[in-house]
Amino acid sequence: MTKFLVGKKALASYLGISPSTIERWRKRYKDFPVHKRGGMLFADPVTLAAWIITSAAEKDRLAELIELRKDETARIGKHLRAEYKASVQR
């Protein structure tokens, strides 16, 4: 029988992250396998480890997309600023 991790601090310690990250992940990732009962968070460590491993590749792709979007936004911003400056100088 698997022993559950109980409480934000135990979960955070197991994953090597802060308790606030546990809360943030609960909100951000709907499939994050942490449950709440009576105000207490708990998770099966095997399920949690499996989620981390299977989600890692997905999260890497997401991080890449976010970086690409930042670069694209910066390029568009530069272009718009140049256009604005040119129109003001006329």
ZADOTI-743160 format. One record per atom (N, C-alpha, C): x, y, z; residue number from 1; residue in three letters. Coordinates in Angstrom, 2 decimals, padded with zeros to 5 digits. Each point is the difference from the previous one (the first is absolute). Example, Ala and Ser with C-alpha at 12.3 -4.5 7.8 and 13.67 -1.06 7.14 Angstrom:
PT        px        py        pz     k     r
PT    013.19   -005.69    007.80     1   ALA
PT   -000.89    001.19    000.00     1   ALA
PT    000.90    001.20    000.00     1   ALA
PT   -000.35    001.05   -000.72     2   SER
PT    000.82    001.19    000.06     2   SER
PT   -000.77    001.09    000.73     2   SER
***
This chain:
PT        px        py        pz     k     r
PT    000.84   -001.19    000.00     1   MET
PT   -000.84    001.19    000.00     1   MET
PT    000.89    001.25    000.00     1   MET
PT   -000.33    000.95   -000.86     2   THR
PT    000.78    001.22   -000.12     2   THR
PT   -000.35    000.96    001.12     2   THR
PT    001.04    000.60    000.56     3   LYS
PT   -000.21    000.99    001.04     3   LYS
PT   -000.14    001.37   -000.68     3   LYS
PT   -001.07    000.71    000.31     4   PHE
PT   -000.25    001.30   -000.61     4   PHE
PT    000.87    001.08    000.62     4   PHE
PT    000.35    000.98   -000.82     5   LEU
PT    000.65    001.21    000.49     5   LEU
PT   -001.14    000.92    000.45     5   LEU
PT    000.10    000.51    001.20     6   VAL
PT   -001.07    000.82    000.54     6   VAL
PT    000.54    001.37    000.39     6   VAL
PT   -000.64    001.05   -000.53     7   GLY
PT    000.37    001.36    000.33     7   GLY
PT    000.89    000.63   -001.06     7   GLY
PT   -000.14    001.32   -000.11     8   LYS
PT    000.75    000.76   -001.00     8   LYS
PT    001.51   -000.14    000.17     8   LYS
PT    000.44    000.03    001.25     9   LYS
PT    001.45   -000.07    000.26     9   LYS
PT    000.56   -001.37   -000.40     9   LYS
PT   -000.73   -001.06    000.30    10   ALA
PT    000.46   -001.35   -000.37    10   ALA
PT    000.05   -000.16   -001.51    10   ALA
PT   -001.03    000.50   -000.68    11   LEU
PT   -000.02   -000.06   -001.46    11   LEU
PT    001.15    000.80   -000.60    11   LEU
PT    000.19    001.21    000.51    12   ALA
PT    001.06    000.88   -000.50    12   ALA
PT    001.38   -000.63    000.24    12   ALA
PT    000.19   -000.55    001.16    13   SER
PT    001.28   -000.63    000.34    13   SER
PT    000.27   -001.19   -000.93    13   SER
PT   -001.01   -000.80   -000.25    14   TYR
PT    000.13   -001.16   -000.87    14   TYR
PT    000.42    000.41   -001.41    14   TYR
PT   -000.59    001.10   -000.50    15   LEU
PT    000.29    000.46   -001.36    15   LEU
PT    001.19    000.95   -000.09    15   LEU
PT    000.47    000.49    001.15    16   GLY
PT    001.12    000.93    000.00    16   GLY
PT   -000.40    001.39   -000.46    16   GLY
PT   -001.22    000.41    000.32    17   ILE
PT   -000.51    001.32   -000.37    17   ILE
PT   -000.60    000.66    001.23    17   ILE
PT   -000.43    001.24   -000.12    18   SER
PT   -000.58    000.70    001.14    18   SER
PT   -001.49   -000.33    000.14    18   SER
PT   -000.55    000.15    001.20    19   PRO
PT   -001.44   -000.21    000.19    19   PRO
PT   -000.85    000.92   -000.88    19   PRO
PT    000.46    001.20   -000.25    20   SER
PT   -000.77    000.91   -000.86    20   SER
PT   -000.05   -000.52   -001.45    20   SER
PT    001.04   -000.71   -000.42    21   THR
PT    000.00   -000.59   -001.34    21   THR
PT   -001.04   -001.11   -000.09    21   THR
PT   -000.17   -000.74    001.08    22   ILE
PT   -001.05   -001.04    000.05    22   ILE
PT   -001.35    000.64   -000.28    22   ILE
PT   -000.29    001.11    000.67    23   GLU
PT   -001.28    000.70   -000.20    23   GLU
PT   -000.13    000.52   -001.43    23   GLU
PT    001.08    000.57   -000.50    24   ARG
PT   -000.01    000.56   -001.36    24   ARG
PT   -000.25   -001.12   -001.02    24   ARG
PT    000.66   -001.14    000.17    25   TRP
PT   -000.19   -001.12   -000.92    25   TRP
PT   -001.42   -000.54    000.10    25   TRP
PT   -000.57   -000.02    001.19    26   ARG
PT   -001.39   -000.48    000.16    26   ARG
PT   -000.95    000.84   -000.84    26   ARG
PT    000.26    001.31   -000.04    27   LYS
PT   -000.86    000.90   -000.77    27   LYS
PT    000.30   -000.08   -001.50    27   LYS
PT    001.27   -000.09   -000.34    28   ARG
PT    000.42    000.08   -001.40    28   ARG
PT   -000.24   -001.31   -000.76    28   ARG
PT    000.30   -001.14    000.61    29   TYR
PT   -000.08   -001.29   -000.68    29   TYR
PT   -001.18   -000.79    000.55    29   TYR
PT   -001.05   -000.09   -000.79    30   LYS
PT   -001.23   -000.68    000.44    30   LYS
PT    000.23   -001.48    000.27    30   LYS
PT    001.01   -000.58   -000.63    31   ASP
PT    000.28   -001.43    000.19    31   ASP
PT    001.02   -000.27    001.11    31   ASP
PT    000.41    001.04    000.73    32   PHE
PT    000.97   -000.17    001.09    32   PHE
PT   -000.63   -000.92    001.06    32   PHE
PT    000.61   -001.16    000.26    33   PRO
PT   -000.64   -001.01    000.84    33   PRO
PT    000.10    000.24    001.51    33   PRO
PT   -000.38    001.17    000.44    34   VAL
PT   -000.05    000.33    001.42    34   VAL
PT   -001.46    000.27    000.33    34   VAL
PT   -000.44   -000.57    001.09    35   HIS
PT   -001.41    000.10    000.38    35   HIS
PT   -000.12    000.74    001.32    35   HIS
PT   -001.18    000.53    000.23    36   LYS
PT   -000.24    000.75    001.23    36   LYS
PT   -001.23   -000.58    000.70    36   LYS
PT    000.16   -000.30    001.28    37   ARG
PT   -001.11   -000.48    000.79    37   ARG
PT    000.10    000.61    001.39    37   ARG
PT   -001.05    000.69    000.39    38   GLY
PT    000.00    000.63    001.32    38   GLY
PT    001.09    001.05    000.16    38   GLY
PT    000.31    000.69   -001.07    39   GLY
PT    001.02    001.05    000.07    39   GLY
PT    001.43   -000.52   -000.06    39   GLY
PT    000.18   -001.32   -000.11    40   MET
PT    001.34   -000.59   -000.03    40   MET
PT    000.29   -000.57   -001.38    40   MET
PT    001.18    000.31   -000.52    41   LEU
PT    000.41   -000.54   -001.30    41   LEU
PT    000.66   -001.37    000.19    41   LEU
PT   -000.24   -000.89   -000.94    42   PHE
PT    000.65   -001.31    000.05    42   PHE
PT    000.19   -000.54   -001.40    42   PHE
PT    000.97   -000.91   -000.15    43   ALA
PT    000.27   -000.61   -001.30    43   ALA
PT    000.71   -001.33    000.18    43   ALA
PT   -000.20   -000.86   -000.96    44   ASP
PT    000.71   -001.27   -000.07    44   ASP
PT    001.36    000.31   -000.63    44   ASP
PT    001.12   -000.31    000.67    45   PRO
PT    001.32    000.35   -000.55    45   PRO
PT    000.31   -000.65   -001.35    45   PRO
PT   -000.50   -001.21   -000.23    46   VAL
PT    000.24   -000.68   -001.27    46   VAL
PT   -000.71    000.74   -001.14    46   VAL
PT   -001.25    000.36    000.23    47   THR
PT   -000.78    000.74   -001.00    47   THR
PT    000.62    001.38   -000.24    47   THR
PT    000.44    000.63    001.05    48   LEU
PT    000.62    001.32   -000.10    48   LEU
PT    001.29   -000.07   -000.83    48   LEU
PT    000.83   -000.99    000.28    49   ALA
PT    001.25   -000.18   -000.75    49   ALA
PT   -000.30   -000.28   -001.47    49   ALA
PT   -001.00   -000.83   -000.27    50   ALA
PT   -000.37   -000.31   -001.39    50   ALA
PT   -000.48    001.25   -000.72    50   ALA
PT   -000.76    000.84    000.68    51   TRP
PT   -000.49    001.24   -000.60    51   TRP
PT    001.18    000.91   -000.36    51   TRP
PT    000.96    000.12    000.91    52   ILE
PT    001.18    000.85   -000.24    52   ILE
PT    000.75   -000.50   -001.24    52   ILE
PT    000.22   -001.30   -000.08    53   ILE
PT    000.77   -000.57   -001.11    53   ILE
PT   -000.74    000.18   -001.32    53   ILE
PT   -001.28   -000.34   -000.05    54   THR
PT   -000.74    000.09   -001.26    54   THR
PT   -000.29    001.44   -000.40    54   THR
PT   -000.07    000.89    000.96    55   SER
PT   -000.30    001.40   -000.31    55   SER
PT    001.23    000.80   -000.37    55   SER
PT    001.18   -000.52    000.31    56   ALA
PT    001.23    000.76   -000.23    56   ALA
PT    000.18    000.37   -001.48    56   ALA
PT   -000.21   -000.95   -000.88    57   ALA
PT    000.17    000.28   -001.43    57   ALA
PT   -001.02    001.03   -000.47    57   ALA
PT   -001.24   -000.14    000.48    58   GLU
PT   -001.05    000.96   -000.35    58   GLU
PT    000.36    001.40    000.47    58   GLU
PT    000.48    000.10    001.23    59   LYS
PT    000.34    001.30    000.57    59   LYS
PT    001.19    000.63   -000.73    59   LYS
PT    000.96   -000.83   -000.45    60   ASP
PT    001.12    000.52   -000.78    60   ASP
PT   -000.49    000.60   -001.31    60   ASP
PT   -000.93   -000.69   -000.66    61   ARG
PT   -000.55    000.53   -001.24    61   ARG
PT   -000.75    001.30    000.27    61   ARG
PT   -000.73    000.05    001.09    62   LEU
PT   -000.74    001.21    000.35    62   LEU
PT    000.97    001.16    000.26    62   LEU
PT    001.09   -000.27    000.71    63   ALA
PT    000.99    001.03    000.28    63   ALA
PT    000.60    000.53   -001.31    63   ALA
PT    000.25   -000.92   -000.94    64   GLU
PT    000.53    000.42   -001.31    64   GLU
PT   -000.98    000.92   -000.71    64   GLU
PT   -001.28   -000.36    000.02    65   LEU
PT   -001.02    000.81   -000.65    65   LEU
PT   -000.09    001.38    000.64    65   LEU
PT    000.09    000.05    001.32    66   ILE
PT   -000.06    001.28    000.70    66   ILE
PT    001.18    000.87   -000.41    66   ILE
PT    001.19   -000.58   -000.09    67   GLU
PT    001.18    000.76   -000.43    67   GLU
PT   -000.16    000.51   -001.43    67   GLU
PT   -000.52   -000.86   -000.87    68   LEU
PT   -000.22    000.41   -001.39    68   LEU
PT   -000.99    001.16   -000.05    68   LEU
PT   -001.04   -000.08    000.82    69   ARG
PT   -001.02    001.05    000.02    69   ARG
PT    000.61    001.31    000.50    69   ARG
PT    000.87   -000.09    001.01    70   LYS
PT    000.66    001.22    000.52    70   LYS
PT    000.84    000.64   -001.10    70   LYS
PT    000.76   -000.84   -000.73    71   ASP
PT    000.83    000.52   -001.09    71   ASP
PT   -000.86    000.66   -001.07    71   ASP
PT   -001.09   -000.67   -000.36    72   GLU
PT   -000.90    000.52   -001.03    72   GLU
PT   -000.61    001.33    000.45    72   GLU
PT   -000.43    000.06    001.23    73   THR
PT   -000.59    001.22    000.55    73   THR
PT    001.02    001.14    000.00    73   THR
PT    001.24   -000.30    000.36    74   ALA
PT    001.05    001.02    000.01    74   ALA
PT    000.25    000.53   -001.41    74   ALA
PT    000.03   -000.90   -000.99    75   ARG
PT    000.20    000.43   -001.39    75   ARG
PT   -001.14    000.90   -000.46    75   ARG
PT   -001.23   -000.40    000.30    76   ILE
PT   -001.17    000.79   -000.40    76   ILE
PT    000.04    001.36    000.70    76   ILE
PT    000.35    000.00    001.28    77   GLY
PT    000.08    001.24    000.76    77   GLY
PT    001.03    000.95   -000.60    77   GLY
PT    001.16   -000.53   -000.39    78   LYS
PT    001.04    000.82   -000.63    78   LYS
PT   -000.52    000.61   -001.29    78   LYS
PT   -000.65   -000.81   -000.79    79   HIS
PT   -000.54    000.46   -001.28    79   HIS
PT   -001.04    001.11    000.22    79   HIS
PT   -000.90   -000.21    000.95    80   LEU
PT   -001.05    000.99    000.26    80   LEU
PT    000.60    001.31    000.53    80   LEU
PT    001.02   -000.11    000.87    81   ARG
PT    000.64    001.22    000.52    81   ARG
PT    000.67    000.78   -001.13    81   ARG
PT    000.65   -000.73   -000.91    82   ALA
PT    000.67    000.66   -001.14    82   ALA
PT   -001.04    000.69   -000.89    82   ALA
PT   -001.11   -000.68   -000.24    83   GLU
PT   -001.07    000.61   -000.81    83   GLU
PT   -000.55    001.25    000.68    83   GLU
PT   -000.21   -000.08    001.30    84   TYR
PT   -000.53    001.13    000.74    84   TYR
PT    000.96    001.19   -000.06    84   TYR
PT    001.28   -000.27    000.24    85   LYS
PT    001.00    001.07   -000.05    85   LYS
PT    000.02    000.65   -001.38    85   LYS
PT   -000.07   -000.82   -001.04    86   ALA
PT    000.01    000.53   -001.37    86   ALA
PT   -001.23    000.86   -000.26    86   ALA
PT   -001.16   -000.41    000.51    87   SER
PT   -001.21    000.77   -000.23    87   SER
PT    000.00    001.31    000.79    87   SER
PT    000.61    000.02    001.16    88   VAL
PT    000.07    001.21    000.82    88   VAL
PT    000.96    001.01   -000.62    88   VAL
PT    001.06   -000.48   -000.62    89   GLN
PT    001.00    000.87   -000.59    89   GLN
PT   -000.47    000.66   -001.30    89   GLN
PT   -001.03   -000.49   -000.59    90   ARG
PT   -000.49    000.55   -001.27    90   ARG
PT   -000.62    001.34    000.15    90   ARG
***
